[in-house]
Amino acid sequence: MESSRASEKKKLKRKEILEKKKAADQLLKAASAQIDHLTSFPSFCYFNKNGLCLRLESGSGDKLSNCTKQHIQKLLKANMMGPYGSEWAVEEKLKRREMVAPQARYIFVYWNANEMMDNAFTPLLGFLHFRFTLEEEIPVLYLYELQLDSSVQGKGLGKFLMQLVELIAQENRMGAVVLTVQKSNSLAMKFYISKIRYVVSSISPSRVDPLVGVEKNYEILCKTFDHEAKAILEDC
């Protein structure tokens, strides 16, 4: 009798796990199917503060123009070659592959001084690269990149873009926003942790195994939006 009850409990547990995974997969599929995530947030299509007059546009990795690819690579090199140091040559190749992946979603930032100006001749001032994926079976928006030109840094644009990222995540019922930061990038660490209240995730190497974490040059940060995500990605 006891063995029969135990068997039934295992079946119910397996069914629950499969249903949960199916629901998560459906959420990711629906979120990834959207190309333009700005349409739900029209007030975020423009940024007019602190002397900046900017417009935002959506994009996807498999539809980037050669000009846009070059602008992305230029921004990445300018901002990340320092923090990565001797590892940059290898990391740059990885980022180039990530950049054009079909599942990559983008928000681009341009000057809005002349709305008739062709993007091909408008410098790219910044971009977000994000994807929808699973972390510890939790559907999350994983922010691969937040890169800004030096001319628009320190003027509230980064915080504005992160507010947008969080709204997109919640609109698509993601449990959290997750991102990776180089330990040597002290300005980025301060921005995420002190200014916009991200925390070092329980899946970051320094928390999984402090001895191993010391040898790693990055931390994984997160901001969660529900109790399950918090329990697994923050508190675990």
CYANA upper distance limits for C-alpha pairs under 8 A (distance plus 0.5 A):
  1 MET  CA      5 ARG  CA      6.89
  2 GLU  CA      6 ALA  CA      6.68
  3 SER  CA      7 SER  CA      6.57
  4 SER  CA      8 GLU  CA      6.71
  5 ARG  CA      9 LYS  CA      6.68
  6 ALA  CA     10 LYS  CA      6.79
  7 SER  CA     11 LYS  CA      6.82
  8 GLU  CA     12 LEU  CA      6.72
  9 LYS  CA     13 LYS  CA      6.59
 10 LYS  CA     14 ARG  CA      6.61
 11 LYS  CA     15 LYS  CA      6.60
 12 LEU  CA     16 GLU  CA      6.58
 13 LYS  CA     17 ILE  CA      6.69
 14 ARG  CA     18 LEU  CA      6.65
 15 LYS  CA     19 GLU  CA      6.58
 16 GLU  CA     20 LYS  CA      6.59
 17 ILE  CA     21 LYS  CA      6.66
 18 LEU  CA     22 LYS  CA      6.58
 19 GLU  CA     23 ALA  CA      6.65
 20 LYS  CA     24 ALA  CA      6.71
 21 LYS  CA     25 ASP  CA      6.60
 21 LYS  CA    137 GLU  CA      7.88
 22 LYS  CA     26 GLN  CA      6.71
 23 ALA  CA     27 LEU  CA      6.81
 24 ALA  CA     28 LEU  CA      6.81
 24 ALA  CA    137 GLU  CA      8.34
 24 ALA  CA    138 ILE  CA      7.91
 24 ALA  CA    139 PRO  CA      6.54
 25 ASP  CA     29 LYS  CA      6.57
 26 GLN  CA     30 ALA  CA      6.59
 27 LEU  CA     31 ALA  CA      6.62
 27 LEU  CA    139 PRO  CA      7.99
 27 LEU  CA    172 ASN  CA      7.69
 27 LEU  CA    173 ARG  CA      7.76
 27 LEU  CA    174 MET  CA      8.38
 28 LEU  CA     32 SER  CA      6.44
 28 LEU  CA    132 PHE  CA      6.32
 28 LEU  CA    133 THR  CA      6.94
 28 LEU  CA    139 PRO  CA      7.31
 29 LYS  CA     33 ALA  CA      6.56
 30 ALA  CA     34 GLN  CA      7.51
 30 ALA  CA    172 ASN  CA      8.50
 31 ALA  CA    132 PHE  CA      7.37
 31 ALA  CA    172 ASN  CA      6.32
 32 SER  CA    103 GLN  CA      7.19
 32 SER  CA    131 ARG  CA      7.94
 32 SER  CA    132 PHE  CA      6.82
 35 ILE  CA     58 SER  CA      7.67
 35 ILE  CA     59 GLY  CA      7.15
 35 ILE  CA     60 SER  CA      7.08
 35 ILE  CA    105 ARG  CA      7.59
 36 ASP  CA     58 SER  CA      5.77
 36 ASP  CA     59 GLY  CA      7.35
 37 HIS  CA     41 PHE  CA      8.17
 37 HIS  CA     58 SER  CA      7.36
 37 HIS  CA    168 ILE  CA      7.32
 38 LEU  CA     42 PRO  CA      6.89
 38 LEU  CA     44 PHE  CA      7.66
 38 LEU  CA     45 CYS  CA      7.23
 38 LEU  CA     57 GLU  CA      7.89
 38 LEU  CA     58 SER  CA      7.13
 41 PHE  CA     45 CYS  CA      7.77
 44 PHE  CA     56 LEU  CA      7.97
 44 PHE  CA    164 LEU  CA      7.49
 45 CYS  CA     55 ARG  CA      6.24
 45 CYS  CA     56 LEU  CA      5.42
 45 CYS  CA     57 GLU  CA      7.58
 46 TYR  CA     53 CYS  CA      8.01
 46 TYR  CA     54 LEU  CA      6.11
 46 TYR  CA     55 ARG  CA      4.90
 46 TYR  CA     56 LEU  CA      6.44
 47 PHE  CA     52 LEU  CA      7.49
 47 PHE  CA     53 CYS  CA      6.48
 47 PHE  CA     54 LEU  CA      5.55
 47 PHE  CA     55 ARG  CA      6.78
 47 PHE  CA     56 LEU  CA      8.43
 47 PHE  CA    157 LEU  CA      8.01
 48 ASN  CA     52 LEU  CA      5.90
 48 ASN  CA     53 CYS  CA      5.13
 48 ASN  CA     54 LEU  CA      6.80
 49 LYS  CA     53 CYS  CA      7.48
 49 LYS  CA    155 LYS  CA      8.12
 49 LYS  CA    156 GLY  CA      8.33
 50 ASN  CA    155 LYS  CA      6.49
 50 ASN  CA    156 GLY  CA      8.35
 52 LEU  CA    111 TRP  CA      8.49
 52 LEU  CA    152 VAL  CA      8.05
 53 CYS  CA    111 TRP  CA      6.62
 53 CYS  CA    112 ASN  CA      6.00
 53 CYS  CA    113 ALA  CA      7.17
 54 LEU  CA    109 VAL  CA      7.12
 54 LEU  CA    110 TYR  CA      6.05
 54 LEU  CA    111 TRP  CA      5.01
 54 LEU  CA    112 ASN  CA      5.16
 54 LEU  CA    113 ALA  CA      8.14
 55 ARG  CA    109 VAL  CA      6.36
 55 ARG  CA    110 TYR  CA      5.91
 55 ARG  CA    111 TRP  CA      6.68
 55 ARG  CA    112 ASN  CA      5.88
 56 LEU  CA    107 ILE  CA      6.93
 56 LEU  CA    108 PHE  CA      5.95
 56 LEU  CA    109 VAL  CA      5.25
 56 LEU  CA    110 TYR  CA      6.93
 57 GLU  CA    107 ILE  CA      6.04
 57 GLU  CA    108 PHE  CA      5.61
 57 GLU  CA    109 VAL  CA      7.19
 58 SER  CA    105 ARG  CA      8.02
 58 SER  CA    106 TYR  CA      5.97
 58 SER  CA    107 ILE  CA      5.06
 58 SER  CA    108 PHE  CA      6.66
 59 GLY  CA     63 LYS  CA      7.66
 59 GLY  CA     64 LEU  CA      7.83
 59 GLY  CA    105 ARG  CA      6.48
 59 GLY  CA    106 TYR  CA      5.26
 59 GLY  CA    107 ILE  CA      6.77
 59 GLY  CA    108 PHE  CA      7.87
 60 SER  CA     64 LEU  CA      7.21
 60 SER  CA    100 VAL  CA      8.34
 60 SER  CA    102 PRO  CA      7.21
 60 SER  CA    103 GLN  CA      7.75
 60 SER  CA    104 ALA  CA      6.09
 60 SER  CA    105 ARG  CA      5.09
 60 SER  CA    106 TYR  CA      6.15
 61 GLY  CA     99 MET  CA      6.35
 61 GLY  CA    100 VAL  CA      4.57
 61 GLY  CA    101 ALA  CA      5.56
 61 GLY  CA    102 PRO  CA      5.65
 61 GLY  CA    103 GLN  CA      7.22
 61 GLY  CA    104 ALA  CA      5.31
 61 GLY  CA    105 ARG  CA      6.77
 61 GLY  CA    106 TYR  CA      7.91
 62 ASP  CA    100 VAL  CA      5.74
 62 ASP  CA    101 ALA  CA      6.45
 62 ASP  CA    102 PRO  CA      5.26
 62 ASP  CA    103 GLN  CA      8.50
 62 ASP  CA    104 ALA  CA      8.27
 63 LYS  CA    100 VAL  CA      8.32
 64 LEU  CA     68 THR  CA      6.58
 64 LEU  CA     69 LYS  CA      6.84
 64 LEU  CA    100 VAL  CA      7.70
 65 SER  CA     69 LYS  CA      6.76
 66 ASN  CA     70 GLN  CA      6.77
 67 CYS  CA     71 HIS  CA      6.83
 67 CYS  CA    120 ALA  CA      6.85
 68 THR  CA     72 ILE  CA      6.63
 68 THR  CA    120 ALA  CA      8.15
 68 THR  CA    124 LEU  CA      8.04
 69 LYS  CA     73 GLN  CA      6.69
 69 LYS  CA     99 MET  CA      8.48
 70 GLN  CA     74 LYS  CA      6.60
 71 HIS  CA     75 LEU  CA      6.75
 71 HIS  CA    123 PRO  CA      7.96
 71 HIS  CA    124 LEU  CA      6.61
 72 ILE  CA     76 LEU  CA      6.64
 72 ILE  CA    124 LEU  CA      8.18
 72 ILE  CA    127 PHE  CA      8.29
 73 GLN  CA     77 LYS  CA      6.59
 73 GLN  CA     96 ARG  CA      8.03
 74 LYS  CA     78 ALA  CA      6.68
 75 LEU  CA     79 ASN  CA      6.62
 75 LEU  CA    126 GLY  CA      8.10
 75 LEU  CA    147 GLN  CA      7.22
 75 LEU  CA    148 LEU  CA      7.70
 75 LEU  CA    149 ASP  CA      7.08
 76 LEU  CA     80 MET  CA      6.05
 76 LEU  CA     81 MET  CA      8.00
 76 LEU  CA    147 GLN  CA      7.42
 77 LYS  CA     81 MET  CA      5.71
 77 LYS  CA     92 GLU  CA      8.30
 78 ALA  CA     82 GLY  CA      8.47
 79 ASN  CA     83 PRO  CA      8.41
 79 ASN  CA    147 GLN  CA      7.77
 80 MET  CA     84 TYR  CA      6.62
 80 MET  CA     88 TRP  CA      8.15
 81 MET  CA     85 GLY  CA      6.37
 81 MET  CA     88 TRP  CA      6.07
 83 PRO  CA    182 GLN  CA      7.12
 83 PRO  CA    184 SER  CA      5.98
 83 PRO  CA    185 ASN  CA      5.98
 84 TYR  CA     88 TRP  CA      5.59
 84 TYR  CA     91 GLU  CA      8.33
 84 TYR  CA    182 GLN  CA      7.93
 84 TYR  CA    184 SER  CA      8.36
 87 GLU  CA     91 GLU  CA      6.68
 88 TRP  CA     92 GLU  CA      6.19
 89 ALA  CA     93 LYS  CA      7.23
 90 VAL  CA     94 LEU  CA      7.12
 91 GLU  CA     95 LYS  CA      6.66
 92 GLU  CA     96 ARG  CA      6.72
 93 LYS  CA     97 ARG  CA      7.06
 94 LEU  CA     98 GLU  CA      6.77
 95 LYS  CA     99 MET  CA      6.36
 96 ARG  CA    100 VAL  CA      7.49
 97 ARG  CA    101 ALA  CA      7.28
 98 GLU  CA    104 ALA  CA      7.94
 99 MET  CA    104 ALA  CA      7.32
 99 MET  CA    129 HIS  CA      8.41
100 VAL  CA    104 ALA  CA      7.39
103 GLN  CA    131 ARG  CA      6.84
103 GLN  CA    132 PHE  CA      8.50
104 ALA  CA    129 HIS  CA      6.97
104 ALA  CA    130 PHE  CA      6.54
104 ALA  CA    131 ARG  CA      6.02
105 ARG  CA    128 LEU  CA      8.45
105 ARG  CA    129 HIS  CA      6.14
105 ARG  CA    130 PHE  CA      5.81
105 ARG  CA    131 ARG  CA      6.49
106 TYR  CA    127 PHE  CA      7.21
106 TYR  CA    128 LEU  CA      5.85
106 TYR  CA    129 HIS  CA      5.21
106 TYR  CA    130 PHE  CA      6.97
107 ILE  CA    127 PHE  CA      5.94
107 ILE  CA    128 LEU  CA      5.52
107 ILE  CA    129 HIS  CA      7.35
108 PHE  CA    124 LEU  CA      7.62
108 PHE  CA    125 LEU  CA      8.30
108 PHE  CA    126 GLY  CA      6.53
108 PHE  CA    127 PHE  CA      4.94
108 PHE  CA    128 LEU  CA      7.11
109 VAL  CA    124 LEU  CA      6.64
109 VAL  CA    125 LEU  CA      5.94
109 VAL  CA    126 GLY  CA      5.46
109 VAL  CA    127 PHE  CA      6.33
110 TYR  CA    122 THR  CA      7.33
110 TYR  CA    123 PRO  CA      7.12
110 TYR  CA    124 LEU  CA      5.91
110 TYR  CA    125 LEU  CA      6.06
110 TYR  CA    126 GLY  CA      7.85
111 TRP  CA    122 THR  CA      7.73
111 TRP  CA    123 PRO  CA      8.10
111 TRP  CA    125 LEU  CA      7.91
117 MET  CA    121 PHE  CA      7.65
117 MET  CA    122 THR  CA      7.39
118 ASP  CA    122 THR  CA      6.95
119 ASN  CA    123 PRO  CA      8.05
125 LEU  CA    148 LEU  CA      6.43
125 LEU  CA    149 ASP  CA      5.62
125 LEU  CA    151 SER  CA      8.49
125 LEU  CA    152 VAL  CA      7.72
126 GLY  CA    146 LEU  CA      8.02
126 GLY  CA    147 GLN  CA      5.80
126 GLY  CA    148 LEU  CA      4.63
126 GLY  CA    149 ASP  CA      6.36
127 PHE  CA    145 GLU  CA      7.96
127 PHE  CA    146 LEU  CA      6.46
127 PHE  CA    147 GLN  CA      6.00
127 PHE  CA    148 LEU  CA      7.17
128 LEU  CA    143 LEU  CA      7.94
128 LEU  CA    144 TYR  CA      8.13
128 LEU  CA    145 GLU  CA      5.95
128 LEU  CA    146 LEU  CA      5.21
128 LEU  CA    147 GLN  CA      7.16
128 LEU  CA    161 LEU  CA      8.33
129 HIS  CA    143 LEU  CA      6.65
129 HIS  CA    144 TYR  CA      5.85
129 HIS  CA    145 GLU  CA      5.41
129 HIS  CA    146 LEU  CA      7.23
130 PHE  CA    141 LEU  CA      7.17
130 PHE  CA    142 TYR  CA      6.05
130 PHE  CA    143 LEU  CA      4.86
130 PHE  CA    144 TYR  CA      5.78
130 PHE  CA    145 GLU  CA      7.40
131 ARG  CA    141 LEU  CA      6.21
131 ARG  CA    142 TYR  CA      5.83
131 ARG  CA    143 LEU  CA      7.14
131 ARG  CA    144 TYR  CA      7.99
132 PHE  CA    139 PRO  CA      7.60
132 PHE  CA    140 VAL  CA      6.31
132 PHE  CA    141 LEU  CA      5.14
132 PHE  CA    142 TYR  CA      6.61
133 THR  CA    139 PRO  CA      6.26
133 THR  CA    140 VAL  CA      6.06
133 THR  CA    141 LEU  CA      6.92
133 THR  CA    142 TYR  CA      7.27
134 LEU  CA    138 ILE  CA      5.74
134 LEU  CA    139 PRO  CA      5.11
134 LEU  CA    140 VAL  CA      6.34
135 GLU  CA    139 PRO  CA      7.05
135 GLU  CA    140 VAL  CA      7.18
136 GLU  CA    232 ILE  CA      7.88
136 GLU  CA    233 LEU  CA      8.26
138 ILE  CA    174 MET  CA      8.33
138 ILE  CA    175 GLY  CA      6.82
138 ILE  CA    229 ALA  CA      6.93
139 PRO  CA    174 MET  CA      5.69
139 PRO  CA    175 GLY  CA      6.24
139 PRO  CA    176 ALA  CA      7.93
140 VAL  CA    169 ALA  CA      7.72
140 VAL  CA    174 MET  CA      5.31
140 VAL  CA    175 GLY  CA      5.95
140 VAL  CA    176 ALA  CA      5.48
140 VAL  CA    177 VAL  CA      6.26
140 VAL  CA    178 VAL  CA      7.30
141 LEU  CA    169 ALA  CA      6.21
141 LEU  CA    174 MET  CA      6.86
141 LEU  CA    176 ALA  CA      6.88
141 LEU  CA    177 VAL  CA      5.38
141 LEU  CA    178 VAL  CA      6.83
142 TYR  CA    177 VAL  CA      6.30
142 TYR  CA    178 VAL  CA      5.29
142 TYR  CA    179 LEU  CA      6.23
143 LEU  CA    177 VAL  CA      7.45
143 LEU  CA    178 VAL  CA      6.61
143 LEU  CA    179 LEU  CA      5.50
143 LEU  CA    180 THR  CA      8.29
144 TYR  CA    179 LEU  CA      6.87
144 TYR  CA    180 THR  CA      7.80
146 LEU  CA    158 GLY  CA      8.27
148 LEU  CA    152 VAL  CA      7.09
148 LEU  CA    153 GLN  CA      6.84
148 LEU  CA    158 GLY  CA      8.20
149 ASP  CA    153 GLN  CA      7.12
152 VAL  CA    157 LEU  CA      7.69
153 GLN  CA    157 LEU  CA      7.50
153 GLN  CA    158 GLY  CA      7.86
154 GLY  CA    158 GLY  CA      8.36
156 GLY  CA    160 PHE  CA      6.72
157 LEU  CA    161 LEU  CA      6.64
158 GLY  CA    162 MET  CA      6.73
159 LYS  CA    163 GLN  CA      6.71
159 LYS  CA    196 ILE  CA      7.80
160 PHE  CA    164 LEU  CA      6.95
161 LEU  CA    165 VAL  CA      6.74
162 MET  CA    166 GLU  CA      6.68
163 GLN  CA    167 LEU  CA      6.74
164 LEU  CA    168 ILE  CA      6.67
165 VAL  CA    169 ALA  CA      6.71
165 VAL  CA    177 VAL  CA      8.30
166 GLU  CA    170 GLN  CA      6.69
166 GLU  CA    177 VAL  CA      7.15
167 LEU  CA    171 GLU  CA      6.40
168 ILE  CA    172 ASN  CA      6.74
169 ALA  CA    173 ARG  CA      6.77
169 ALA  CA    174 MET  CA      5.61
169 ALA  CA    175 GLY  CA      8.15
169 ALA  CA    176 ALA  CA      7.48
169 ALA  CA    177 VAL  CA      7.24
170 GLN  CA    174 MET  CA      6.09
170 GLN  CA    175 GLY  CA      7.97
170 GLN  CA    176 ALA  CA      8.47
170 GLN  CA    225 PHE  CA      7.93
174 MET  CA    225 PHE  CA      8.26
175 GLY  CA    224 THR  CA      6.35
175 GLY  CA    225 PHE  CA      5.84
175 GLY  CA    226 ASP  CA      6.44
175 GLY  CA    228 GLU  CA      8.27
175 GLY  CA    229 ALA  CA      5.85
176 ALA  CA    222 CYS  CA      7.13
176 ALA  CA    223 LYS  CA      6.00
176 ALA  CA    224 THR  CA      4.59
176 ALA  CA    225 PHE  CA      6.08
176 ALA  CA    226 ASP  CA      8.34
176 ALA  CA    229 ALA  CA      7.09
177 VAL  CA    222 CYS  CA      6.03
177 VAL  CA    223 LYS  CA      5.92
177 VAL  CA    224 THR  CA      7.03
178 VAL  CA    220 ILE  CA      7.56
178 VAL  CA    221 LEU  CA      6.28
178 VAL  CA    222 CYS  CA      4.88
178 VAL  CA    223 LYS  CA      7.26
179 LEU  CA    220 ILE  CA      6.25
179 LEU  CA    221 LEU  CA      5.91
179 LEU  CA    222 CYS  CA      6.86
180 THR  CA    218 TYR  CA      7.19
180 THR  CA    219 GLU  CA      6.29
180 THR  CA    220 ILE  CA      5.00
180 THR  CA    221 LEU  CA      6.64
181 VAL  CA    185 ASN  CA      7.59
181 VAL  CA    188 ALA  CA      7.59
181 VAL  CA    189 MET  CA      7.25
181 VAL  CA    218 TYR  CA      6.01
181 VAL  CA    219 GLU  CA      5.98
181 VAL  CA    220 ILE  CA      6.94
181 VAL  CA    221 LEU  CA      7.93
182 GLN  CA    189 MET  CA      8.41
182 GLN  CA    217 ASN  CA      6.38
182 GLN  CA    218 TYR  CA      4.76
182 GLN  CA    219 GLU  CA      6.96
183 LYS  CA    189 MET  CA      7.70
183 LYS  CA    217 ASN  CA      6.05
183 LYS  CA    218 TYR  CA      5.45
183 LYS  CA    219 GLU  CA      6.97
184 SER  CA    217 ASN  CA      7.86
185 ASN  CA    189 MET  CA      6.83
186 SER  CA    190 LYS  CA      6.59
187 LEU  CA    191 PHE  CA      6.63
188 ALA  CA    192 TYR  CA      6.69
189 MET  CA    193 ILE  CA      6.47
189 MET  CA    194 SER  CA      8.40
190 LYS  CA    194 SER  CA      5.74
190 LYS  CA    195 LYS  CA      7.34
191 PHE  CA    195 LYS  CA      5.49
191 PHE  CA    196 ILE  CA      7.08
192 TYR  CA    196 ILE  CA      5.78
192 TYR  CA    197 ARG  CA      6.69
192 TYR  CA    198 TYR  CA      5.93
193 ILE  CA    197 ARG  CA      5.33
193 ILE  CA    198 TYR  CA      5.22
193 ILE  CA    199 VAL  CA      6.50
194 SER  CA    198 TYR  CA      8.15
197 ARG  CA    223 LYS  CA      8.07
198 TYR  CA    221 LEU  CA      6.60
198 TYR  CA    222 CYS  CA      5.92
198 TYR  CA    223 LYS  CA      5.72
199 VAL  CA    221 LEU  CA      5.83
199 VAL  CA    222 CYS  CA      6.09
199 VAL  CA    223 LYS  CA      7.16
199 VAL  CA    234 GLU  CA      7.96
200 VAL  CA    204 SER  CA      7.10
200 VAL  CA    207 ARG  CA      8.46
200 VAL  CA    219 GLU  CA      7.21
200 VAL  CA    220 ILE  CA      6.42
200 VAL  CA    221 LEU  CA      4.94
200 VAL  CA    222 CYS  CA      7.00
200 VAL  CA    234 GLU  CA      7.93
201 SER  CA    207 ARG  CA      7.91
201 SER  CA    220 ILE  CA      6.21
201 SER  CA    221 LEU  CA      5.55
201 SER  CA    222 CYS  CA      6.20
201 SER  CA    233 LEU  CA      6.02
201 SER  CA    234 GLU  CA      5.60
202 SER  CA    207 ARG  CA      6.01
202 SER  CA    208 VAL  CA      6.93
202 SER  CA    232 ILE  CA      7.81
202 SER  CA    233 LEU  CA      5.78
202 SER  CA    234 GLU  CA      5.68
202 SER  CA    235 ASP  CA      7.06
202 SER  CA    236 CYS  CA      6.45
203 ILE  CA    207 ARG  CA      7.16
203 ILE  CA    208 VAL  CA      6.46
203 ILE  CA    220 ILE  CA      7.46
203 ILE  CA    233 LEU  CA      7.00
204 SER  CA    208 VAL  CA      6.67
204 SER  CA    213 GLY  CA      8.28
204 SER  CA    219 GLU  CA      6.03
204 SER  CA    220 ILE  CA      5.17
204 SER  CA    221 LEU  CA      7.81
205 PRO  CA    209 ASP  CA      6.45
205 PRO  CA    210 PRO  CA      7.42
205 PRO  CA    212 VAL  CA      7.05
205 PRO  CA    213 GLY  CA      4.94
205 PRO  CA    216 LYS  CA      7.51
205 PRO  CA    219 GLU  CA      7.35
205 PRO  CA    220 ILE  CA      8.20
206 SER  CA    210 PRO  CA      5.07
206 SER  CA    211 LEU  CA      7.99
206 SER  CA    212 VAL  CA      7.39
206 SER  CA    213 GLY  CA      4.27
206 SER  CA    214 VAL  CA      7.01
206 SER  CA    216 LYS  CA      8.38
206 SER  CA    219 GLU  CA      7.63
207 ARG  CA    213 GLY  CA      7.61
208 VAL  CA    213 GLY  CA      8.02
209 ASP  CA    213 GLY  CA      6.40
210 PRO  CA    214 VAL  CA      6.68
211 LEU  CA    215 GLU  CA      7.85
212 VAL  CA    216 LYS  CA      7.29
222 CYS  CA    233 LEU  CA      7.92
222 CYS  CA    234 GLU  CA      8.10
224 THR  CA    229 ALA  CA      6.33
224 THR  CA    230 LYS  CA      5.97
224 THR  CA    233 LEU  CA      8.09
224 THR  CA    234 GLU  CA      8.25
225 PHE  CA    229 ALA  CA      7.38
225 PHE  CA    230 LYS  CA      7.73
226 ASP  CA    230 LYS  CA      6.67
227 HIS  CA    231 ALA  CA      6.54
228 GLU  CA    232 ILE  CA      6.78
229 ALA  CA    233 LEU  CA      6.10
229 ALA  CA    234 GLU  CA      7.96
230 LYS  CA    234 GLU  CA      5.48
230 LYS  CA    235 ASP  CA      6.71
231 ALA  CA    235 ASP  CA      5.33
231 ALA  CA    236 CYS  CA      6.19
232 ILE  CA    236 CYS  CA      5.52
